[in-house]
Amino acid sequence: MHFIGEYEVKVDDKGRVMVPVALRKQLPPDMQDRFVLHRGFENCVAMSPYAVFMKEAERIAKMNDKKKSVREYQRFFVDGAVEITLDSNGRMLIPKHLKEWAGLGREIVIATRLKKIEIWSKEKKQTPTAEDGDKFSDMAEDLFGDEDEDGDN
């Protein structure tokens, strides 16, 4: 399952956020209203369909917890995670501790990153600039420079 799109949305007076219909339609019908919100990388809020989160949690639970870094990652992954269900209008409430984690205000961006959905403060979300074009090209060369067009070496 992969997602596309970036959506600027406003938080209403009651703290609710409308999850865009275009994003919900990218999900199978049985995954369109039940999610887990949790801490994401670079101080965003990660939004995972419930089944996807549980699959990832199962994978992480199998890691060798004799390693300190594994235990720390497991804690970080689940600490503050909360299951949410969208209301009949497709809205959700983002818990206060996650709003504070991500510095969310009244204007937010729901951005997709292939298999991930991220919620960012509009002020913190970095939009690529013209100068980033060279950086993107350099990253592509570093990551995929040895592959042919089909992704093979």
Buried (B, 14 or more C-beta within 10 A) or exposed (E): EEBEEBBEBEBEEEBBBBBBEEBBEBBEEEBBBBBBBBBBEEEBBBBBBBBBBEEBBEEBEEEEEEEEEEEEBBEEBBEBBEEBEBEEEBBBBBBEEBBEBBEBEEEBBBBBBEEBBBBBBBEBBEEEEEEEEEEEEEEEEEEEEEEEEEEEE
